């Protein structure tokens, strides 16, 4: 990025990283530590280069977040090429630009409004209870059972998003969608995410071909569902039903391709991100006995039959979820490409340049967060944080449209698990270093599958 490399506001040059492939490997191996080292060495803002993507000027301060989130809408667009484009598709809201982004967001936002998603509370709680009972795997969470938290969290959040998006509860259809979505998500691993050169066919044997075949199978299910409902004139009360009834301001309806890619985006973004945060919440609580005891006491006092809406509003449960999101934002960077001149923290940028926010650095800024690396939910009971200090779902006009559903689901599932069983971290994770954070398709999460032993059910 020639403009950024030329000068910062003080006249100093931003340091150009060398050995770019090694930087990319370090970021892919542990993004949080990589960004921390870069800021410690180069200050804020700093310049980062991505293979086959280009450069970006990154900040991790509240002042920088304010500048990015308050930048004129007409100056901002998502950067392309984008690592997640193969998963969500070019018609996805995540990648939409300008007027099309405004139009598509206006279509999706009502279906994901807080008032609307409160109706899914029972579905969310039943998905968690079904996982505890072993309805999906046949292995109930009984004393002595070892549980892969990531696998279990993915199963629960996938069941929820399938019910919310497609209204799927019938076992056979649920199994078909679960298998197709799971294969699709797991086939897009770190190498395909980080190295676009690997996205090519090689005699039917490449990881890219396995991924595109899995995507085709999932798309066939989605297309068949859209066709079935349009043919029979039955829309339904789920998110797909609402989208089928939606019309743009000119009276036109979303095309089949637009519907498919928005639905695929909801499956991806509404599944992996929440599952990852749930795993981290369980991990952090079971490494901090005092926080776990306080949350259990709040849940016990509230009673087991509390309405899901009231459950999600419990103050310490809310604080635990917020603190987990602070320490482990599932999408840890925000990127914006510029269509005109702008300055980020005094660094002059021009059209075509990219600026980014490291959410992890923002959430550990010592000027805002005391003892930022400690898991201390009480901080969210002591004060409110501005959207430029705490931004787990991004910010500005492109803030995650599904944030309300993710928040609601996380609280209900976590509460249901903690009231249903007592867990203990397996010895490998009960002590020692925090697991690395690495890319998992659209989100980042622990590099290893964190496991728990069921102590009491």
N, C-alpha and C positions, 0 to 999 in steps of 0.2 A: 504494500500500500504506500505509494510514493508520497501522498500528501501527509499521512500520519507520520511516516518515517522522517519527513523533512523537519518538522518542528512541533514542539508542544507550546502551550501558551507562554511559558517562560522563555522560549527560545531554545530550550534544550531539545535534542533529538530523542525520539523514542527508540529504544534499542531494538534492532532487527534480530529476531531469533535465528540462530544458525542450526544446521543439522536438523532440518524440519521434520524428517521422518522419525528421528529420535524423540523430538518434542511430542509428536502425535502419539507415539507409543507410550510415552510417560503419561500423557493426558488420558489415553484409553485405559491404562492400567490402574490409575487412581486419580480421577479428575480433581477431587477436593485438594489433595496434597500438592498436585501440580500447580493449581491456581494460587495456592498459598505461597509456594516457593517463588512463583513469578512475581507476585506483588511484593514479597519481602526483598527480592533482588532489584526489581525495576521500578517500584513505586506504583502509584495509581494516577492516571491510567497506564496500561501497558499494551504492547502489540503482540498479537498471536497469529500464527499462520497455520492453516489447515491444508493438508494435501488435497489437490483437486477441488479446492473450494476458494482459497485465497486468504486474505488477511482480515483481521478485525481488531479494532481498538476496544479493549475491555476496561470497565470500571467495576468497583465493588463497594461503592460508598453511597449513602443516602442522597448526597448531592448529585452524584452521577445518575442514580435511579430516577430522581426527580427530572433531570434533563431529558432522559430517554423517554419516560412515560408521558411527559408533557410536551414533547416535540410535536410540531404541527403534523396532523394526520396526513396531509398531502405529501409530506416529505418522507414517509416511511412505507416500506413494503417488506415482506418476508424475503430473505436471501435465497436465491436459486443459483446453482443447484442446491438441493436441500437433502441431507442424509435420510430423512424419513419419507421423502416423496414416493419411493416404491411401495411403502406400506399404506399411506393414506390416499395417494393419488393426486394429480394436479388440480382436480376440482374440489379438493378438501377445503374446508373453512380455514384450516391452519395455514394453507399456502395461498389463499385467495388474496387479491390485491385491490386497492382502490374501491371503486363503486361496487364491484362484485363482492368484496368482503363485507361491505355494509349491508348489501342485499341478502347474502347468505346468513349473516349473523342475525338479521332481523327475522329470518325464518326459523332458525334453531333456538334462539334465546327463549321464546315463550314456552317451548317444550321442556326446557331445563331450568325454568324459573323456580325459585325457592318454594313458592306456593304450590307449584305443580309437583315437585319431587317429594313433597311430604307424603303424598299418597303411596310412595314406594316403601314406607317404613316397615310394614308387615312383610313385604317380599324380602327385604334386606335381612330382617331378623330370622325369617324362616330359612333363608339360604345358609346362614351361619349355623342354625340348629341342625339342618340337614347334613352339613359337613361334620358336626360333632357326632351325629348318629351313624355316620358311615354310609349314608345313602348314595354318595357318589362312588366311593372306592370299595365299599364293603368292609372297611376297617373303621370301626367306631373308636372314638377317643376314650379308651378305657385305661385304667391304671396299668403302667408298664409299657404302654404303646409309645413308640418314638415317632414324632410328627415332623415332617418336612414343612416348615412354616411357609415357605415360598410356594410350594405346590398347593398347600391347603388354601392359602390366601388367594391365589389365582383362581382356584376352583370356585370359591365363594363369590369373588367379585365378578367372575365371568357369568355365573348363574344370575346374579343381580342385573348385570347390564343386558343380558339376553331377555330377561323378563321385562325390563324397563323399555328396551328398544323394540322388541318384537312380540312381547307378551307371551313368550314361550315358557310353558310349564309342563306340557305333555312329554313324558319320559323319552319316547323315541326321537322326537324332533329336538329335544334338549340334548340328547346324546349326539345327534348328527351335527348340530351347530357347535357343541363343545369340542368335538374331535376336529372339525374343520378349523375353528378359530385357534385352538391350541397348536395345531400343526403349522398354521400360518404364522403365528407369533414366534414360535420356537425356531422356525426355519430362517428367520432374519437375525442372525447373530452379529456379534461385534465386528468380525472381519468385513461382512457386507455393509455394515453401518459405517465403518471408518474408512474403508478402502474401495472407492467406486470402481477401480480398475478390475475388481473381482466380479463385477456384475456383468458377466458374459457367459454365453453357452459354450460348453466344452464336451461335445459328444454325449450329451445327456447325463453327465456325471458331476456337473458343478453344483455348488451350493446355491448359486443363482437360479439354476433351473429347478431345483427342488423348491425354492421359495416361490417362483412364478407359478409352478404347478399347484402349490398349496393356495396361493392367492386366487387362482382360477376356480378351484373347488369351492372356496368360501364365496366368491362372487356369484357362482352358479346358484348357491342356496339363497343369497340375498335377492338376486334377480327373479328367481322363481317365486319368492314371497311377495315381491312388488307386483309381479304379473298376476298372481292369484288374487290379491286384494283388488287390484284395478279391474280385473275381469268380473269378479263377483260383486263389485261395488261395496265391499265391506272394508272400512278403514280401521276401526278399532280405537281404543282409548290409549294405546301405548304411543311411544314417540314416533314410530313409523306411521301410525294412524294419523297423528297430528300433522306430520309432514305431507302426507297424501292429501290432506284437506287444505293445505296452505297454498296461497297464491301470492305471487309477487305483486308489486304495486301496479304493474301494467296488466294484471289479470292472468298472466301465464303461470303454468305449474312447473315445478322443477322437473327436469328430464330424468329418465331412468339412470343415466350415468351419474348425474349430480346426486340423485338420491342414494345410489349405491356407494359413492365415495364418501358422502357425509355419514352414512350408516357404518361403513367400515372404519371411518375415523372415530366414531363413538365407541365401537367395539374395542379398538386399540387403545385410545386415550382413556376410556372409562374403565378399563380393566387392569392393565399393567401398572399404571401410576398408583391407583388406590391400593392394589395388592402389595406393592413395594413399601408404601408408607406403613401399612398394617404390620408387615414383618418387622420393620424398624421399631415400631411402637412396642410390640411384644418384647423385642430384644432389649430395648432401653429400660422398660419397666422391670424386667427380670434381672437386670444388672443393678437396679436401684431399689432395694427392698422397701425403703421408706416411702418412695413414690407409689410403688405397687400397693403397699398396705393402705395408704391414704385413699387411693382410687377404689380399692375394694370396699373400704368403709363407706365411701360415698354411695357406691352401687348397692351395698347391703341396706343402707338407710333408705334409699329410694324405693326398694322393693322390686321383685322380679317381674311383676306384671305392669310396670310403668309403660305408659303409652310411648311409642318410639319418638314422637315429636318432643315430649317432655324429657325423655332419656337423653336425646341429643343436646339438650340445653343444660345438662348438669355442669356446673362450673369447673370442677377439677378435671372431669373427663374432657371438657373442651380444652383446658389448659394443657393436658397431656398430649392431645392431638396437635395443638398448635406448636408445642415445643418440639414434637417429632418432626413436623413439617419445617420448622426452623433449621434443625440440624441436618435433615435429610430431604431437601426439596427434590421431588422425583424428576423434575425437568430443571436441571441446575443452571442453565444458561438461557438468556433471552437475547435474540439476535434481530437486528433491524438493518435493512439496507436503505441507503439514502437516495432520494431522487433529486436532491439539490444540496446547496451549501448548508453546513451546520458546524457547530463547534461542541465537542464533548470534553468537558473539564479542561477547556482551553486549547484542545487539540483541533486544528482546522480540518474539516472533512469536506469532501465534494461528492457530487452525484456518482453513484456506483460504489462508494466506500461503505463498509459495514461497521457498525458499532454494537457492542455487546455488554450485557450485565451479567456478572457472576453472582447468582443468587446466594451461593454458599459464602462468598466473601461478604456480601451485604448482610447476611444473617450472623456473621461473626465479627462485625465491625466493633472494635472495643469502645468506640465513642458512644455506642448505643447499648450494647449488651455487656453486662458485667459477667466475668468468667464465662466467656462465650462458648467454650468447648464442653461445659458441664451441662448435663441433662437436668434442668431445674424448671419444671412446669410452673412453679409459683410465680415466676416473672410475669406470666400472662394474667395472673390475678392481681398483680401489683400496679400494672399500668397498661394503657392501650398504646399500640404502636401504629405509626402512620403507614400508609401504603408504599412509602418510599423507604421505610425501614424493614418492613416485613412483607415479602412479596412471593409467597410460595407458588402462586398461580400466575406469575407475571403481573402486568399492569397496563394501564392505559387502555386504548380502544381495542387492543388485542388480548386483554386478559382472558384466561381460559373460560370459555362459555359454560363448561361443566363443573366449575368450582363448587357450586352449591351442592350438587349431587355427590361429589367426591367427599366433601366435608361431612355430609349427613351419613353417608354409607360408612365412612371410617369410624365414626363415633358409635353407631349401632352395632357394627360387627365386633369391634373391640370390646364393648360392654357385654355383648352376648357370650363371647368366648370366656371372658374373665369370670362371669357369673356361672358358666356351665362347667368349667374344669379348673383345676389348679395344675400349673405347669412348672417345670424346672428346665433351665437351659442345659443342654447336654454339655458334658465336661469340656469339649473343645471350645465352646463359646462362652462358658460361664466366667472365664478369666482371660486375661491377656488383652492383646491389641484388638482394636475395632476392625472389623472386616473392611477390606478395600471396597471402594465404590466404583463400579464399572458400568458401561452401557448395557442395557437390556432392551433392544429395539427402541421404542419411543422414550423410555425412561432410563434412569440409572438406579442401580441397587447393589446390594452386597454381592461380592464376587462368588461367594460360596453359599450353598443352601443351608440356612440356619435351622438347626433342629432343636426340638424340645422333647422332654419326657413327660408323659401324663402322670401326675402324682395322685390326683383325686378327681373323680367324676361324679 
